[in-house]
């Protein structure tokens, strides 16, 4: 069974790596909108097509995105230490 699961794991991992981060941005979608998402994997083992595997349906609410600019009024350099 290990041999039949490994190609599927590699396929899913590869697909997740190829998904661009920009797709996660909900540009133009109003905050508070519910979004439903699911995925289906089609694959073949040894050239034999396997039954598609569907993920669970996942819902999330679009949140507000804010851009914040932080500036300092100090004229000199500011020292920042890890963990401070």
N, CA and C atoms as a LAMMPS dump frame, in Angstrom:
ITEM: TIMESTEP
0
ITEM: NUMBER OF ATOMS
252
ITEM: BOX BOUNDS ff ff ff
-5.0000000000000000e+02 5.0000000000000000e+02
-5.0000000000000000e+02 5.0000000000000000e+02
-5.0000000000000000e+02 5.0000000000000000e+02
ITEM: ATOMS id mol type element x y z
1 1 1 N 0.825 -1.196 0
2 1 2 C 0 0 0
3 1 3 C 0.865 1.253 0
4 2 1 N 2.044 1.178 0.592
5 2 2 C 2.934 2.332 0.647
6 2 3 C 3.265 2.828 -0.75
7 3 1 N 3.495 1.922 -1.679
8 3 2 C 3.855 2.327 -3.037
9 3 3 C 2.71 3.027 -3.755
10 4 1 N 1.48 2.691 -3.478
11 4 2 C 0.362 3.334 -4.175
12 4 3 C 0.006 4.69 -3.564
13 5 1 N 0.332 4.921 -2.314
14 5 2 C 0.013 6.185 -1.654
15 5 3 C 1.091 7.232 -1.932
16 6 1 N 2.328 6.819 -2.048
17 6 2 C 3.428 7.765 -2.217
18 6 3 C 3.276 8.637 -3.464
19 7 1 N 2.941 8.082 -4.648
20 7 2 C 2.766 8.967 -5.808
21 7 3 C 1.662 10 -5.596
22 8 1 N 0.606 9.612 -4.9
23 8 2 C -0.48 10.55 -4.624
24 8 3 C 0.01 11.679 -3.726
25 9 1 N 0.773 11.342 -2.709
26 9 2 C 1.307 12.359 -1.799
27 9 3 C 2.23 13.304 -2.562
28 10 1 N 3.079 12.762 -3.42
29 10 2 C 3.973 13.602 -4.22
30 10 3 C 3.191 14.495 -5.167
31 11 1 N 2.144 13.965 -5.764
32 11 2 C 1.324 14.745 -6.686
33 11 3 C 0.639 15.904 -5.969
34 12 1 N 0.043 15.629 -4.834
35 12 2 C -0.66 16.672 -4.08
36 12 3 C 0.331 17.719 -3.577
37 13 1 N 1.476 17.282 -3.079
38 13 2 C 2.489 18.222 -2.603
39 13 3 C 2.98 19.11 -3.736
40 14 1 N 3.227 18.521 -4.887
41 14 2 C 3.66 19.296 -6.046
42 14 3 C 2.619 20.3 -6.483
43 15 1 N 1.353 19.9 -6.453
44 15 2 C 0.276 20.811 -6.846
45 15 3 C 0.187 21.99 -5.881
46 16 1 N 0.36 21.733 -4.598
47 16 2 C 0.292 22.812 -3.613
48 16 3 C 1.442 23.794 -3.78
49 17 1 N 2.601 23.305 -4.165
50 17 2 C 3.752 24.189 -4.37
51 17 3 C 3.526 25.101 -5.566
52 18 1 N 2.815 24.615 -6.566
53 18 2 C 2.622 25.383 -7.785
54 18 3 C 1.512 26.422 -7.69
55 19 1 N 0.713 26.378 -6.641
56 19 2 C -0.367 27.35 -6.488
57 19 3 C 0.245 28.699 -6.129
58 20 1 N 0.022 29.718 -6.937
59 20 2 C 0.633 31.022 -6.642
60 20 3 C 0.014 31.669 -5.408
61 21 1 N 0.85 32.375 -4.662
62 21 2 C 0.38 33.046 -3.448
63 21 3 C -0.637 34.13 -3.769
64 22 1 N -0.565 34.708 -4.954
65 22 2 C -1.5 35.772 -5.322
66 22 3 C -2.935 35.264 -5.38
67 23 1 N -3.132 33.979 -5.583
68 23 2 C -4.482 33.438 -5.654
69 23 3 C -5.197 33.549 -4.308
70 24 1 N -4.437 33.698 -3.234
71 24 2 C -5.041 33.799 -1.911
72 24 3 C -5.646 35.172 -1.654
73 25 1 N -5.295 36.152 -2.456
74 25 2 C -5.841 37.488 -2.266
75 25 3 C -7.265 37.545 -2.808
76 26 1 N -8.165 38.079 -2.037
77 26 2 C -9.565 38.172 -2.444
78 26 3 C -9.833 39.559 -3.006
79 27 1 N -9.114 39.936 -4.044
80 27 2 C -9.244 41.264 -4.635
81 27 3 C -10.652 41.441 -5.182
82 28 1 N -11.321 42.497 -4.747
83 28 2 C -12.655 42.796 -5.243
84 28 3 C -13.773 42.073 -4.522
85 29 1 N -13.443 41.193 -3.587
86 29 2 C -14.468 40.485 -2.825
87 29 3 C -14.715 41.249 -1.532
88 30 1 N -15.958 41.658 -1.286
89 30 2 C -16.246 42.44 -0.077
90 30 3 C -15.974 41.655 1.209
91 31 1 N -15.51 42.354 2.238
92 31 2 C -15.292 41.729 3.538
93 31 3 C -16.606 41.166 4.056
94 32 1 N -16.522 40.026 4.737
95 32 2 C -17.711 39.388 5.281
96 32 3 C -18.357 38.398 4.328
97 33 1 N -17.838 38.281 3.097
98 33 2 C -18.377 37.334 2.122
99 33 3 C -17.913 35.926 2.476
100 34 1 N -18.829 34.965 2.472
101 34 2 C -18.482 33.574 2.72
102 34 3 C -18.025 32.932 1.413
103 35 1 N -16.877 32.262 1.457
104 35 2 C -16.324 31.599 0.278
105 35 3 C -16.223 30.108 0.569
106 36 1 N -16.783 29.29 -0.312
107 36 2 C -16.695 27.835 -0.2
108 36 3 C -15.588 27.349 -1.128
109 37 1 N -14.797 26.394 -0.663
110 37 2 C -13.67 25.917 -1.447
111 37 3 C -13.537 24.409 -1.299
112 38 1 N -13.226 23.738 -2.405
113 38 2 C -12.938 22.307 -2.394
114 38 3 C -11.98 22.004 -3.535
115 39 1 N -11.409 20.816 -3.524
116 39 2 C -10.473 20.414 -4.572
117 39 3 C -10.715 18.956 -4.924
118 40 1 N -10.363 18.587 -6.148
119 40 2 C -10.454 17.209 -6.604
120 40 3 C -9.141 16.836 -7.273
121 41 1 N -8.641 15.65 -6.964
122 41 2 C -7.396 15.168 -7.556
123 41 3 C -7.712 14.016 -8.496
124 42 1 N -7.276 14.153 -9.751
125 42 2 C -7.354 13.073 -10.734
126 42 3 C -5.934 12.585 -10.968
127 43 1 N -5.718 11.269 -10.939
128 43 2 C -4.372 10.752 -11.119
129 43 3 C -4.427 9.347 -11.712
130 44 1 N -3.266 8.863 -12.131
131 44 2 C -3.151 7.514 -12.68
132 44 3 C -1.977 6.818 -12.011
133 45 1 N -2.106 5.507 -11.829
134 45 2 C -1.033 4.692 -11.274
135 45 3 C -0.656 3.672 -12.336
136 46 1 N 0.576 3.737 -12.789
137 46 2 C 1.022 2.817 -13.83
138 46 3 C 0.218 2.961 -15.106
139 47 1 N -0.243 4.165 -15.395
140 47 2 C -1.024 4.414 -16.603
141 47 3 C -2.497 4.079 -16.468
142 48 1 N -2.911 3.581 -15.314
143 48 2 C -4.319 3.232 -15.089
144 48 3 C -4.979 4.352 -14.287
145 49 1 N -5.994 4.954 -14.873
146 49 2 C -6.696 6.049 -14.197
147 49 3 C -7.359 5.547 -12.921
148 50 1 N -7.227 6.337 -11.871
149 50 2 C -7.825 6.006 -10.578
150 50 3 C -9.048 6.885 -10.353
151 51 1 N -9.87 6.478 -9.414
152 51 2 C -11.065 7.261 -9.097
153 51 3 C -10.638 8.613 -8.522
154 52 1 N -11.296 9.696 -8.934
155 52 2 C -10.959 11.016 -8.389
156 52 3 C -11.168 11.052 -6.878
157 53 1 N -10.343 11.823 -6.204
158 53 2 C -10.458 12 -4.757
159 53 3 C -10.833 13.449 -4.499
160 54 1 N -11.939 13.651 -3.798
161 54 2 C -12.422 15.002 -3.498
162 54 3 C -12.093 15.361 -2.057
163 55 1 N -11.749 16.621 -1.839
164 55 2 C -11.481 17.1 -0.485
165 55 3 C -12.795 17.448 0.198
166 56 1 N -12.693 17.756 1.463
167 56 2 C -13.853 18.254 2.19
168 56 3 C -14.162 19.675 1.727
169 57 1 N -15.4 20.077 1.86
170 57 2 C -15.791 21.45 1.562
171 57 3 C -15.383 22.328 2.746
172 58 1 N -14.658 23.397 2.455
173 58 2 C -14.189 24.317 3.492
174 58 3 C -14.75 25.696 3.197
175 59 1 N -15.269 26.363 4.221
176 59 2 C -15.808 27.716 4.075
177 59 3 C -15 28.678 4.939
178 60 1 N -14.815 29.888 4.427
179 60 2 C -14.163 30.923 5.223
180 60 3 C -14.775 32.268 4.878
181 61 1 N -14.611 33.226 5.784
182 61 2 C -15.114 34.577 5.572
183 61 3 C -13.976 35.478 5.123
184 62 1 N -14.228 36.288 4.109
185 62 2 C -13.243 37.254 3.638
186 62 3 C -13.105 38.333 4.704
187 63 1 N -11.871 38.661 5.035
188 63 2 C -11.591 39.648 6.076
189 63 3 C -11.144 40.958 5.438
190 64 1 N -11.065 41.994 6.243
191 64 2 C -10.558 43.285 5.767
192 64 3 C -9.046 43.225 5.64
193 65 1 N -8.528 43.848 4.599
194 65 2 C -7.08 43.98 4.444
195 65 3 C -6.746 45.449 4.633
196 66 1 N -5.792 45.694 5.524
197 66 2 C -5.391 47.072 5.757
198 66 3 C -3.901 47.217 5.484
199 67 1 N -3.52 48.358 4.956
200 67 2 C -2.117 48.677 4.731
201 67 3 C -1.695 49.672 5.802
202 68 1 N -0.644 49.338 6.523
203 68 2 C -0.167 50.198 7.6
204 68 3 C 1.263 50.618 7.292
205 69 1 N 1.526 51.907 7.415
206 69 2 C 2.884 52.424 7.273
207 69 3 C 3.315 52.952 8.635
208 70 1 N 4.399 52.424 9.162
209 70 2 C 4.914 52.842 10.463
210 70 3 C 6.2 53.626 10.234
211 71 1 N 6.25 54.826 10.772
212 71 2 C 7.451 55.658 10.649
213 71 3 C 7.889 56.106 12.032
214 72 1 N 9.114 56.536 12.118
215 72 2 C 9.646 57.015 13.39
216 72 3 C 9.902 58.514 13.316
217 73 1 N 9.85 59.158 14.454
218 73 2 C 10.168 60.577 14.533
219 73 3 C 11.604 60.79 15
220 74 1 N 12.308 59.684 15.343
221 74 2 C 13.699 59.784 15.776
222 74 3 C 14.585 60.118 14.582
223 75 1 N 15.54 61.015 14.798
224 75 2 C 16.444 61.412 13.719
225 75 3 C 17.544 60.375 13.494
226 76 1 N 17.94 59.672 14.55
227 76 2 C 19.037 58.71 14.442
228 76 3 C 18.549 57.306 14.122
229 77 1 N 19.529 56.415 13.976
230 77 2 C 19.221 55.008 13.713
231 77 3 C 18.585 54.379 14.946
232 78 1 N 17.732 53.423 14.728
233 78 2 C 17.056 52.729 15.817
234 78 3 C 17.599 51.307 15.875
235 79 1 N 18.074 50.892 17.048
236 79 2 C 18.603 49.546 17.226
237 79 3 C 17.462 48.612 17.599
238 80 1 N 17.386 47.511 16.879
239 80 2 C 16.349 46.513 17.151
240 80 3 C 17.037 45.203 17.483
241 81 1 N 16.649 44.586 18.591
242 81 2 C 17.234 43.326 19.021
243 81 3 C 16.209 42.207 18.889
244 82 1 N 16.651 41.008 18.517
245 82 2 C 15.72 39.882 18.42
246 82 3 C 15.027 39.624 19.752
247 83 1 N 13.748 39.382 19.71
248 83 2 C 12.979 39.074 20.905
249 83 3 C 12.536 40.276 21.706
250 84 1 N 12.883 41.48 21.259
251 84 2 C 12.498 42.661 22.041
252 84 3 C 11.136 43.17 21.627
